[in-house]
Amino acid sequence: MTGYGKRVWVFPDAELPPQGVNLIPGHESIIVTNTGDEDAHIKITLFYTDREPDKDIQVTVQARRVRCLRTNEEKDFGAFIPEIGEQYAIMLESDVPVVAQYGRAEPRAVAFYTTPGYSE
């Protein structure tokens, strides 16, 4: 099985939310599912409104696994953690097809939502 999905995913509306009401922490993540038989080697690029992109963030999603990449976790995004409230976009480029989705816990409205990205 070669796996479902696409090799390029773009999430144009990313913003790390602040802490909300009742000290509920905000967070956002990219969830990547690799249904194939080979590990997915993924390069992440972060695009900003007022500065050059952060490039070459490298992550691996093992074959037949799912991985949640939290944008505020150094283990997932290294030194490239966005500022709270900063508008940016996320692009994933994988060497094998994967399925990806963006999720945000938005404590200002006490809500959680997910959205698929644009893919090719």
N, C-alpha and C positions, 0 to 999 in steps of 0.2 A: 504494500500500500504506500502510495506516495504522500498521502496526507491532504487534508482539505485546507483551503484558505488561499491567501495571497502573500506575495513577498514584500510588498510595500504598503504601509498603513500610515495615514496622516490624521491627527486629531488637532483641529485648528483652535479649539476653545479650551485651553488649559489655564488654570489659576489655582494655586495652592491657597485654600481658604484659611482664615484665622480661627482662633478659638471662638466658640459661640456661646450661646446662653447656657447657664448652669455648668460652665466649664467643659462643655462637650467639645472634644478636639475635632478640628476639620482635617480631612486628608483627601488625597486623590491618588489614583493608581491606574496603571495599564495592566490589564489581564490578558495574558497570551496563552493560547492553547495550541499545542503541537500534537496533531493526531498522527503524524508520520512516524516512520521507522528510523529516522536520523535525527540527531540533535540539531536544534535550530540555533545558529549563531547570528545574533541580532546586533545591528549597529543603530544607536539612537542619536538623533540630532534634535536639539532644542532651538527653536526660532523665537526671537524676541522682537518687540516693537521698536526698541531704541538702541540695540547693540548687535554685534555680530553673533552668530549662532555658536552654541557649545556643540562640538562634534565628537564623534567616535566614542561615545559611551558604549561599552561592549557588555552584553549579557548573553547567557545561554539558557535555552529552555530545552530540557531533555526530551528525547523521543517519547511520545505517548504520555505527555505530562502537561500540566497547567502551571503557570507561574504568575503570581501577583507582584508587580513591580511598583512599590510605593515611591512616589516622587520625592518624598521627604525623608527617605531612608538612604543613608550612605552606602549600605550593602547593595542597594539596587542602582543608585544613580551616582555613586562616588562623590566627588567634590562638586558636582553639577546640580545641587539642590536649589530650585528656584526660591526667590523671596516670596514671603506671604503676600498675596494680593497682586503679584506680578502677572501680567497677561503674557502668555507665550503659547507656542504650538509644539507638538511632538510628532516626529517622524520616525517610524521603525522601518529598517531595511533588513530582511532576513534572507539567508541563503537557501532556505526551504520554505514551502508554503506554511503559513500559520494563520490562525484567526485571532484578532485582537479587538479589545473593547476598552473604553475609557470609563472610569467611575469616579464620582466625587461625593464625599460626605460633606454636605453644605450645612454647617451648624447655624449660620445666620438665619436660615429658614427652617432649620431642623428637618432636613431632607437628604435623601440619597438618590442619586440618579446615575444611569449608565447610558452610554451612547456608542454605537458602532462608529468607526472612522471611515474615511475614504480609503479605498484600496485599489491596487492595480496588480 
